[in-house]
């Protein structure tokens, strides 16, 4: 039997040829796209590594802190002997600011305020707990109060210094902030700030002592004598 061909058969052949061409073109496009991705992959990896390096080394996690107000409530001699025991009470309004505008800072160690007189520790007060997240560009106000059932201990030199300062009505106390913070992936640093406080004894009567705002200064870790 002879095979006949006509307009319908030609149309089917034309459609098959067109589909075959489309399939070949799609394969070529997929192959070209795969080659582009393979060539671009190293560049993307280098770019990602560069971004991580910038976050790791160029962007330093840091905070700024300042004391808005500080009050000397009491600093009185409790007992005398080989050591001098004092009852000390100080209230502080401390503001801490995350200076980074894009990322939150996380405390990997608690932020602690240590109050010192004549290089002797008076009290430790926790400002922020481990794991606390400080949002970008946000200010956090912390109200701190030194208080304890156990009086503070000063040696003879510390007791003598207290007597000198007490005679002037002005007591100089250092508040040191210490902790560890992280920003992004593995970008950690130790935090050490010194906040010098000049505290006046509360005057009798209704008068209020005006406290000038104090900036806390970045400092190296300090050996504290207990």
VOPAGU-2260 file (C-alpha; in pm, 1 decimal, decimal comma):
REM VOPAGU-2260
SITE   aa  ch    i         X         Y         Z
SITE  UNK   A    0       0,0       0,0       0,0
SITE  UNK   A    1     134,0     337,6     -91,9
SITE  UNK   A    2     179,0     603,7     173,7
SITE  UNK   A    3      -5,5     920,4     100,1
SITE  UNK   A    4      83,3    1265,0     216,7
SITE  UNK   A    5    -122,0    1574,5     224,0
SITE  UNK   A    6    -169,2    1908,6     387,7
SITE  UNK   A    7    -245,2    1751,0     729,1
SITE  UNK   A    8      70,8    1540,0     729,2
SITE  UNK   A    9     286,2    1839,8     636,4
SITE  UNK   A   10     139,9    2040,5     922,1
SITE  UNK   A   11     212,5    1762,8    1172,1
SITE  UNK   A   12     572,6    1737,8    1051,1
SITE  UNK   A   13     608,7    2112,8    1080,6
SITE  UNK   A   14     481,7    2106,9    1441,0
SITE  UNK   A   15     719,2    1821,5    1529,5
SITE  UNK   A   16    1013,3    2006,6    1379,0
SITE  UNK   A   17     921,9    2323,6    1566,4
SITE  UNK   A   18     887,8    2133,1    1896,5
SITE  UNK   A   19    1225,1    1967,6    1838,4
SITE  UNK   A   20    1384,5    2307,0    1778,6
SITE  UNK   A   21    1224,8    2445,5    2095,0
SITE  UNK   A   22    1351,6    2148,9    2297,5
SITE  UNK   A   23    1703,4    2197,2    2162,3
SITE  UNK   A   24    1690,8    2569,9    2239,0
SITE  UNK   A   25    1568,4    2503,3    2594,5
SITE  UNK   A   26    1851,5    2255,4    2647,6
SITE  UNK   A   27    2101,9    2510,0    2519,8
SITE  UNK   A   28    1955,5    2777,5    2753,0
SITE  UNK   A   29    1966,8    2542,8    3052,9
SITE  UNK   A   30    2326,6    2446,7    2972,0
SITE  UNK   A   31    2423,6    2812,8    2936,2
SITE  UNK   A   32    2255,1    2900,8    3265,0
SITE  UNK   A   33    2432,7    2615,6    3442,7
SITE  UNK   A   34    2767,3    2729,2    3301,6
SITE  UNK   A   35    2698,9    3085,9    3416,4
SITE  UNK   A   36    2613,9    2964,3    3764,8
SITE  UNK   A   37    2929,1    2753,6    3779,0
SITE  UNK   A   38    3139,8    3051,0    3672,1
SITE  UNK   A   39    2958,6    3288,0    3910,5
SITE  UNK   A   40    2970,2    3057,1    4213,4
SITE  UNK   A   41    3333,2    3134,5    4309,4
SITE  UNK   A   42    3263,2    3506,7    4279,5
SITE  UNK   A   43    2954,2    3471,8    4501,3
SITE  UNK   A   44    3154,4    3277,8    4758,3
SITE  UNK   A   45    3426,2    3545,1    4758,5
SITE  UNK   A   46    3161,2    3816,3    4797,8
SITE  UNK   A   47    2997,7    3633,1    5088,2
SITE  UNK   A   48    3336,3    3582,2    5253,4
SITE  UNK   A   49    3410,0    3953,0    5209,0
SITE  UNK   A   50    3084,1    4049,9    5376,6
SITE  UNK   A   51    3160,4    3818,7    5669,7
SITE  UNK   A   52    3510,7    3966,2    5701,4
SITE  UNK   A   53    3367,9    4318,0    5707,4
SITE  UNK   A   54    3121,8    4219,4    5979,0
SITE  UNK   A   55    3395,4    4040,4    6168,5
SITE  UNK   A   56    3673,5    4299,7    6159,6
SITE  UNK   A   57    3556,5    4631,1    6017,1
SITE  UNK   A   58    3238,5    4665,1    6227,4
SITE  UNK   A   59    3332,0    4669,7    6594,2
SITE  UNK   A   60    3057,1    4603,5    6848,0
SITE  UNK   A   61    3051,8    4885,2    7096,4
SITE  UNK   A   62    2824,0    5072,9    7329,1
SITE  UNK   A   63    2834,9    5417,6    7481,7
SITE  UNK   A   64    2732,5    5482,8    7837,8
SITE  UNK   A   65    2680,3    5789,0    8048,3
SITE  UNK   A   66    2556,2    5862,7    8398,6
SITE  UNK   A   67    2256,8    6094,1    8393,4
SITE  UNK   A   68    2230,5    6120,6    8769,6
SITE  UNK   A   69    2407,6    5984,9    9077,9
SITE  UNK   A   70    2326,4    6035,7    9445,6
SITE  UNK   A   71    2525,5    5958,6    9756,0
SITE  UNK   A   72    2262,8    5839,4   10000,7
SITE  UNK   A   73    2497,7    5729,4   10278,4
SITE  UNK   A   74    2865,9    5660,1   10336,4
SITE  UNK   A   75    2912,5    5621,4   10708,5
SITE  UNK   A   76    3157,6    5446,2   10936,3
SITE  UNK   A   77    3009,1    5133,9   11090,7
SITE  UNK   A   78    3294,0    4998,2   11306,6
SITE  UNK   A   79    3667,5    5049,2   11348,1
SITE  UNK   A   80    3950,9    4804,8   11406,8
SITE  UNK   A   81    4225,0    4656,3   11188,8
SITE  UNK   A   82    3987,7    4732,5   10899,2
SITE  UNK   A   83    3727,2    5004,1   10858,4
SITE  UNK   A   84    3370,3    4893,5   10787,5
SITE  UNK   A   85    3137,5    5133,1   10607,9
SITE  UNK   A   86    2770,9    5131,7   10520,1
SITE  UNK   A   87    2752,3    5269,8   10166,5
SITE  UNK   A   88    2445,6    5346,9    9957,5
SITE  UNK   A   89    2460,3    5509,4    9614,0
SITE  UNK   A   90    2188,8    5544,7    9349,1
SITE  UNK   A   91    2276,1    5587,9    8980,9
SITE  UNK   A   92    2073,4    5649,7    8663,4
SITE  UNK   A   93    2284,6    5491,1    8388,1
SITE  UNK   A   94    2206,3    5510,7    8015,5
SITE  UNK   A   95    2363,4    5260,1    7773,0
SITE  UNK   A   96    2332,9    5311,3    7394,8
SITE  UNK   A   97    2397,2    5069,6    7109,2
SITE  UNK   A   98    2575,8    5285,0    6849,7
SITE  UNK   A   99    2525,3    5036,7    6563,6
SITE  UNK   A  100    2241,5    5137,0    6335,2
SITE  UNK   A  101    2179,9    4803,3    6167,5
SITE  UNK   A  102    2236,3    4518,1    6411,6
SITE  UNK   A  103    2152,0    4432,5    6769,0
SITE  UNK   A  104    2423,2    4372,0    7025,8
SITE  UNK   A  105    2404,2    4066,7    7247,8
SITE  UNK   A  106    2566,5    4035,2    7589,4
SITE  UNK   A  107    2759,9    3708,9    7607,8
SITE  UNK   A  108    2861,2    3791,9    7966,0
SITE  UNK   A  109    2655,9    3999,5    8210,7
SITE  UNK   A  110    2719,0    4372,9    8212,5
SITE  UNK   A  111    2826,6    4448,8    8569,1
SITE  UNK   A  112    2879,8    4782,2    8744,7
SITE  UNK   A  113    3150,7    4770,4    9011,8
SITE  UNK   A  114    3165,1    5062,0    9254,5
SITE  UNK   A  115    3514,0    5144,1    9380,5
SITE  UNK   A  116    3656,0    5375,6    9642,1
SITE  UNK   A  117    4033,8    5411,6    9665,0
SITE  UNK   A  118    4064,4    5099,9    9442,6
SITE  UNK   A  119    3856,9    4900,6    9688,4
SITE  UNK   A  120    3538,5    4733,0    9575,5
SITE  UNK   A  121    3225,4    4855,8    9746,3
SITE  UNK   A  122    2954,3    4663,6    9559,6
SITE  UNK   A  123    2878,9    4486,2    9232,5
SITE  UNK   A  124    2547,1    4553,8    9059,5
SITE  UNK   A  125    2424,5    4365,0    8749,7
SITE  UNK   A  126    2319,3    4608,5    8476,2
SITE  UNK   A  127    2219,0    4360,0    8201,2
SITE  UNK   A  128    2200,2    3981,1    8215,0
SITE  UNK   A  129    2382,1    3739,0    7985,5
SITE  UNK   A  130    2185,2    3690,2    7664,0
SITE  UNK   A  131    2025,8    4034,7    7675,3
SITE  UNK   A  132    1980,2    4183,7    7325,6
SITE  UNK   A  133    2027,6    4558,0    7283,0
SITE  UNK   A  134    1846,0    4683,8    6972,5
SITE  UNK   A  135    2017,4    4909,9    6714,6
SITE  UNK   A  136    2057,1    5276,8    6814,1
SITE  UNK   A  137    1842,7    5224,6    7123,6
SITE  UNK   A  138    1908,2    5383,2    7460,7
SITE  UNK   A  139    1844,1    5176,7    7771,4
SITE  UNK   A  140    1804,6    5341,8    8110,4
SITE  UNK   A  141    1917,0    5140,4    8413,9
SITE  UNK   A  142    1846,0    5251,2    8769,6
SITE  UNK   A  143    2115,7    5108,4    8994,9
SITE  UNK   A  144    2120,3    5100,3    9372,2
SITE  UNK   A  145    2414,7    4985,4    9583,3
SITE  UNK   A  146    2296,0    4814,8    9896,2
SITE  UNK   A  147    2403,3    4514,0   10093,6
SITE  UNK   A  148    2369,0    4354,1   10430,2
SITE  UNK   A  149    2745,8    4328,0   10466,2
SITE  UNK   A  150    2931,7    4657,9   10521,9
SITE  UNK   A  151    3215,7    4748,7   10286,3
SITE  UNK   A  152    3570,1    4695,7   10409,2
SITE  UNK   A  153    3845,3    4956,6   10368,5
SITE  UNK   A  154    4204,8    4926,1   10484,1
SITE  UNK   A  155    4380,8    5197,0   10682,6
SITE  UNK   A  156    4480,3    5390,0   10369,3
SITE  UNK   A  157    4125,6    5375,4   10237,8
SITE  UNK   A  158    3986,8    5487,1   10573,2
SITE  UNK   A  159    4227,9    5780,4   10584,3
SITE  UNK   A  160    4130,9    5884,3   10232,1
SITE  UNK   A  161    3763,2    5869,4   10325,6
SITE  UNK   A  162    3824,0    6096,6   10624,3
SITE  UNK   A  163    3995,7    6352,7   10399,5
SITE  UNK   A  164    3721,0    6351,4   10138,8
SITE  UNK   A  165    3443,1    6341,7   10395,8
SITE  UNK   A  166    3578,0    6661,5   10551,1
SITE  UNK   A  167    3519,5    6839,9   10218,2
SITE  UNK   A  168    3167,2    6704,1   10178,0
SITE  UNK   A  169    3257,7    6547,8    9842,7
SITE  UNK   A  170    3323,7    6175,0    9789,8
SITE  UNK   A  171    3487,7    6047,9    9468,5
SITE  UNK   A  172    3375,0    5703,3    9359,1
SITE  UNK   A  173    3454,2    5514,8    9039,9
SITE  UNK   A  174    3191,3    5302,1    8870,1
SITE  UNK   A  175    3341,1    5048,9    8628,3
SITE  UNK   A  176    3130,5    4872,6    8367,4
SITE  UNK   A  177    3257,7    4535,1    8247,7
SITE  UNK   A  178    3114,3    4261,8    8030,8
SITE  UNK   A  179    3138,9    4100,9    7687,2
SITE  UNK   A  180    2929,9    4177,1    7381,0
SITE  UNK   A  181    2890,9    4030,5    7033,3
SITE  UNK   A  182    2767,4    4168,7    6701,1
SITE  UNK   A  183    2679,9    3938,9    6411,8
SITE  UNK   A  184    2871,7    3613,4    6369,5
SITE  UNK   A  185    3167,8    3567,0    6603,5
SITE  UNK   A  186    3237,6    3940,3    6636,3
SITE  UNK   A  187    3303,7    3961,8    7009,5
SITE  UNK   A  188    3484,0    4205,4    7232,3
SITE  UNK   A  189    3535,0    4268,4    7599,2
SITE  UNK   A  190    3365,5    4576,4    7735,2
SITE  UNK   A  191    3539,7    4791,4    7993,6
SITE  UNK   A  192    3426,4    5145,5    8077,1
SITE  UNK   A  193    3518,0    5380,9    8360,2
SITE  UNK   A  194    3263,0    5627,1    8499,2
SITE  UNK   A  195    3417,7    5870,0    8751,8
SITE  UNK   A  196    3156,2    5997,9    8997,3
SITE  UNK   A  197    3198,6    6304,3    9216,9
SITE  UNK   A  198    2927,2    6273,7    9480,5
SITE  UNK   A  199    2826,5    6541,8    9726,6
SITE  UNK   A  200    2683,6    6461,3   10062,9
SITE  UNK   A  201    2311,1    6537,2   10064,4
SITE  UNK   A  202    2259,3    6879,5   10218,3
SITE  UNK   A  203    2018,6    6920,9   10512,1
SITE  UNK   A  204    1676,8    7047,0   10423,4
SITE  UNK   A  205    1490,1    7042,6   10091,6
SITE  UNK   A  206    1783,3    7153,0    9874,1
SITE  UNK   A  207    1871,2    6921,9    9586,2
SITE  UNK   A  208    2225,0    6869,2    9455,2
SITE  UNK   A  209    2251,6    6906,7    9077,1
SITE  UNK   A  210    2458,9    6626,1    8922,8
SITE  UNK   A  211    2639,9    6704,7    8594,2
SITE  UNK   A  212    2610,5    6426,5    8337,1
SITE  UNK   A  213    2920,7    6205,6    8318,0
SITE  UNK   A  214    3044,8    6017,1    8010,0
SITE  UNK   A  215    3186,1    5670,2    8072,3
SITE  UNK   A  216    3530,6    5636,2    7914,7
SITE  UNK   A  217    3658,7    5318,6    7744,0
SITE  UNK   A  218    3941,7    5180,8    7954,2
SITE  UNK   A  219    4166,9    4879,9    7994,2
SITE  UNK   A  220    4075,4    4611,6    8249,2
SITE  UNK   A  221    4174,6    4725,8    8595,7
SITE  UNK   A  222    4305,4    4521,9    8883,6
SITE  UNK   A  223    4062,3    4572,6    9167,3
SITE  UNK   A  224    4175,3    4536,8    9526,4
SITE  UNK   A  225    3911,4    4368,3    9739,7
